[in-house]
Amino acid sequence: MSEGTVTVGPRVEFALDGYVRIRAYSPELGRDCYVYVQRLAGFASGELDSPWITDDPRHADHRNGEKWDNRPENIRGAWPDDHGRRHRRQQLDA
């Protein structure tokens, strides 16, 4: 490490939309990148093929609707159109 350089490790953040994400520096990209915890849980359970949205365009949908409940069994892979319809239906039912 060169003099005057500060390295900060990964950190957990709450995004403005209420989801938990991990922020870490990518030396390959030369910038910080984010991965959402629900995507990691979906990947761990086999519901998603990758934690990165660029590699698997499906959304990580919380089965019970609770953004904070990132247990792998609560996450399912959902195509964006299906996921949007589900949330619109929930808003109409509320």
C-alpha positions in Angstrom: 0.0 0.0 0.0 1.4 3.4 -0.9 1.9 6.2 1.6 -1.2 8.2 2.2 -3.6 5.5 0.9 -6.5 4.5 3.1 -8.2 1.1 2.4 -11.7 0.7 3.7 -13.2 -2.8 3.8 -16.7 -3.8 2.8 -19.5 -2.1 4.7 -23.1 -2.8 5.3 -25.5 0.0 4.4 -29.2 0.6 4.4 -30.3 2.0 1.0 -32.9 4.8 0.8 -35.4 2.2 -0.4 -35.1 0.3 2.9 -33.0 -2.7 1.5 -29.8 -3.8 3.1 -26.7 -3.8 0.8 -23.0 -4.4 1.0 -20.7 -1.9 -0.5 -17.1 -2.9 -1.4 -14.4 -1.6 -3.7 -13.8 -3.5 -6.9 -10.2 -3.3 -8.1 -11.3 -4.7 -11.5 -13.8 -1.8 -12.0 -11.8 0.8 -10.1 -14.9 1.8 -8.1 -17.3 0.8 -5.3 -19.9 -1.8 -6.1 -23.0 -2.9 -4.3 -24.7 -6.2 -3.7 -28.0 -6.4 -2.0 -28.3 -8.9 0.8 -31.5 -10.4 -0.6 -29.7 -11.2 -3.8 -27.0 -13.0 -1.8 -29.7 -15.0 0.1 -31.4 -15.9 -3.2 -28.1 -17.0 -4.7 -27.3 -19.1 -1.5 -30.6 -20.8 -1.7 -30.4 -21.5 -5.4 -33.3 -19.2 -6.4 -30.9 -16.9 -8.3 -28.0 -17.9 -10.5 -25.8 -15.0 -9.4 -25.9 -12.3 -6.8 -25.2 -9.8 -9.6 -28.2 -8.4 -11.5 -26.0 -8.1 -14.6 -25.6 -11.9 -14.6 -29.2 -12.9 -13.6 -31.9 -10.3 -14.4 -34.4 -11.9 -12.0 -35.4 -9.9 -8.9 -35.0 -11.3 -5.4 -38.6 -11.2 -4.1 -39.4 -11.5 -0.4 -42.1 -14.1 -0.2 -43.6 -12.5 2.9 -43.2 -9.0 1.7 -40.8 -7.9 4.5 -37.7 -6.1 3.1 -35.7 -6.9 6.2 -36.4 -10.7 6.2 -33.5 -11.9 4.1 -33.6 -15.6 5.2 -32.8 -17.7 2.1 -36.1 -19.5 2.4 -38.0 -16.2 2.2 -36.4 -15.2 -1.1 -37.5 -16.4 -4.5 -36.3 -15.5 -8.0 -38.9 -13.5 -9.9 -38.9 -12.0 -13.4 -39.3 -8.2 -13.2 -42.8 -8.2 -14.8 -44.1 -10.8 -12.5 -42.5 -9.1 -9.5 -44.0 -5.8 -10.4 -47.5 -7.3 -10.9 -47.3 -8.9 -7.4 -46.4 -5.7 -5.7 -49.2 -3.8 -7.6 -51.7 -6.4 -6.5 -50.5 -6.1 -2.9 -51.0 -2.3 -3.0 -54.5 -2.7 -4.4 -55.4 -5.2 -1.7 -54.1 -2.9 1.1 
